[in-house]
Amino acid sequence: MSMNVLMSVRKDIPMRLWHQKLIPLLPRQQLLGQHRECCAMRGKFWGRKHSVVDYVWGYPKENLLQYHRLVMDEMHKRGYKVGPKWLVSYKHVIGMVYKEHNADYLIECIDNLESKGVSL
């Protein structure tokens, strides 16, 4: 299994595109970090090749918008504010946004969180 790691704006800090089912369970730090990463990917990093997130670029940009909307919806539920720049209309997410976010990837993400001392 690959470690789907996304390089953050700070090049020295690897970040993940967490499995979609984990979004409501992510601790504050990981949830807000995921928002920042989605913003970077939607902005100047759109389409930038990186072997561990190249699968994202194989989908329409709408998929990243849908994934990011899941993150922002969870932020809203927790009382965090999101800049209006990122709020766009989107189709309601039904099912998984990325087929790569399968059962094996879910386990991999959970293991990654546990290695950081996060228990779900």
N, C-alpha and C positions, 0 to 999 in steps of 0.2 A: 504494500500500500504506500502511496505517496503521502508525504506530509504536506498537504495543501497549505502552504505558508504564503502570506502576502507581506511584502516588504512595506513597512510603514513609511510615512514621510521622512522620519528619521531613519536613514538607511541601515543603521545598526540594530534596529529592533524588528525582528520578524513578527508578523501578525498573521492570523488565520482568517479565512472566511469560514466562520463557524457553521456547523451543520444547522440547517434551518430549524429543526425541531428543538435545538438548544436555546434559541433566541430568548424565549420567555424565562429561561432558567439562569441565564448568564448573570454573574455578579455585575455590579455597577461598573467597575473598571473595564471589564471585557465588553460590556454592552456599549459604553461610550467610545471605547477604542474601535469597536466594529463600525460605529457611525462615522468616525473620522476616516477609517479606511475606505468605506463606501464613498464618502465625499471625495476622497483623493482619486479613487478609481473612476468616478463619474466626471471628475474635473480633468486636470492636466495629465493624469496618468491613464486616461482612457485608451485602451488598445496597446499600452506599453507591454512589450513581451517580458514575461517572467515565467520560467518553466513550470512553476507550481500553481499559477493561476491562469495559465493559457486557456484552460477549459472555459473560463468566463467569456473570453473574446470570441469563442465559437458560437455564442448565442446572441440573439438580438439584444441591443442595449436595454430594451424593455425588461429583460429578465433581471438585470442588475437593479433597475428602478424598482421592480417588484420586491426583490430581496431587501433592498435598502428600506422600502416602505414598511416591511415587517419589523425591521430594527427600529424605525422611527415610531411605529405604532406602539411598540413595547416601551420606548422611552416616554411616550405620552401617557401611557398607563401608569408609569412610575412618577409622573409629575415633572419630567424634564422637558425643556423647551427646545424646539428645533427651528432653525432659521427658515423663513418662508422660501428662501432660494431653493431649498431641497424638496419642498412639498410640490409635487406635480400630480396630475391625475394619472391614474394607472388602472389596469384591469385588476379585479379582485383575484388574489392568489388562490388557486385551487390546486392542491397537490404540491409537489416539490418543484421549486424553481429550477434547480440544477439536478440532472440525473446522477451526477457524481456524488451527491449527498445521499448515499445509500446507507444500509445498515452497518457495513464495515467502516465507513467514514464516520458514522455517529459514534461508534466504539472508539475509534482513533481520537476523535475530539474529546470525548469524555476522559480518556486516558491522559490526554494532553492537559486538560484542566486539573485533573487529580495530581499530575506531576508538579503543578503550580500551587498545590495546597488547597485547591477548590474542590469541595465535595458537593455534589448536587443532591 
